[in-house]
Amino acid sequence: MNKNTGETPVPQEDWRIEMAVKPLEDRVLVKPIEAESKTASGLYLPEGAKEKPIHGKVVSTGPGKRLDNGTRAQMSVKKGDTVVYGKYAGSEIEIKGDKHLILRESELLGILNA
């Protein structure tokens, strides 16, 4: 307890509160799918040789971009879609210890069909 204020100090690790993120407007929350660490011939790649992920699963979408007439444009992706995006697109965030990206729908390059 702080003698001057009477407050109990909060440990540094407590700022990582369990949270849910809901993207705004035409943004999409994507969990990157990490590249394989082993090549087709059986060689293991070191961390420095791995490419940055360029595809991932859609975790959540915003409501869509607001149009000039006041309505919202329908999102072309939905939760569960596997999408492709540029190497350096979006903003990286960490949720519950996992890396995620928040991207604009226009930064998505395509949807992978299973």
C-alpha positions in Angstrom: 0.0 0.0 0.0 1.3 3.5 -0.9 1.8 5.5 2.3 1.0 8.8 0.7 -2.2 7.9 -1.3 -3.5 4.8 0.5 -3.7 3.0 -2.8 -2.6 -0.6 -3.4 -0.1 -0.8 -6.3 -1.1 -2.9 -9.3 1.5 -5.4 -10.5 2.7 -4.7 -14.1 1.3 -8.0 -15.5 -2.3 -7.0 -14.5 -2.7 -4.6 -17.4 -3.3 -7.7 -19.7 -6.9 -8.0 -18.9 -9.0 -10.6 -20.7 -10.8 -8.7 -23.4 -12.9 -9.0 -26.5 -12.2 -6.7 -29.4 -15.0 -5.6 -31.7 -13.6 -3.9 -34.9 -15.2 -0.6 -36.0 -16.5 0.4 -39.4 -15.0 -1.6 -42.2 -12.2 -3.2 -40.1 -11.6 -6.9 -39.7 -9.8 -8.7 -36.8 -7.7 -11.5 -38.2 -5.6 -14.2 -36.4 -2.6 -14.9 -38.7 -1.9 -18.5 -39.6 1.8 -19.1 -39.0 3.9 -20.6 -41.8 5.3 -24.1 -41.3 8.6 -24.3 -39.6 9.5 -27.4 -41.7 10.0 -27.5 -45.5 8.5 -30.1 -47.8 11.9 -31.8 -47.9 12.0 -32.1 -44.1 14.4 -29.2 -43.3 13.5 -27.1 -40.3 13.7 -23.3 -40.8 15.2 -21.0 -38.3 13.1 -18.2 -36.9 14.9 -15.6 -39.0 14.2 -17.3 -42.3 10.5 -17.5 -41.8 8.3 -15.2 -43.9 5.8 -13.0 -42.2 2.3 -14.6 -42.4 0.1 -13.4 -45.3 -3.1 -15.3 -44.6 -5.2 -15.8 -41.5 -8.7 -16.6 -40.1 -11.3 -13.8 -39.6 -12.1 -13.6 -35.9 -14.5 -10.7 -36.0 -15.7 -8.0 -38.4 -17.0 -4.5 -38.0 -20.6 -3.5 -39.1 -19.3 -2.1 -42.4 -18.4 1.3 -43.8 -21.0 4.0 -43.5 -22.1 5.2 -46.9 -23.0 8.8 -47.9 -26.7 8.0 -47.7 -26.3 6.9 -44.1 -26.6 3.1 -44.6 -23.8 0.7 -44.1 -22.1 -1.3 -46.8 -22.3 -5.0 -46.3 -18.9 -6.7 -45.4 -17.7 -9.2 -48.0 -16.0 -11.4 -45.3 -17.4 -13.1 -42.3 -16.2 -14.8 -39.2 -14.3 -18.0 -40.0 -13.2 -17.0 -43.5 -9.5 -17.6 -44.4 -8.2 -14.4 -46.0 -5.0 -13.2 -47.8 -3.5 -9.8 -47.0 -0.3 -7.9 -47.7 2.8 -8.6 -45.7 2.8 -5.2 -44.0 -0.9 -4.6 -43.9 -2.9 -3.7 -40.8 -2.0 -3.1 -37.2 -0.6 -5.8 -34.9 -2.2 -6.3 -31.5 -2.0 -9.0 -28.8 -5.1 -10.5 -27.4 -4.9 -13.1 -24.6 -1.3 -13.7 -25.5 -2.0 -14.3 -29.3 -1.0 -12.0 -32.1 -3.8 -10.6 -34.2 -4.1 -8.0 -36.9 -6.7 -5.3 -37.4 -7.1 -4.5 -41.1 -9.4 -2.5 -43.3 -11.5 -4.6 -45.6 -9.8 -2.9 -48.5 -6.4 -4.2 -47.3 -7.6 -7.8 -47.8 -6.5 -9.3 -51.1 -8.8 -12.2 -51.3 -10.7 -15.1 -49.6 -9.2 -18.6 -49.7 -11.8 -21.3 -50.5 -11.5 -24.6 -48.7 
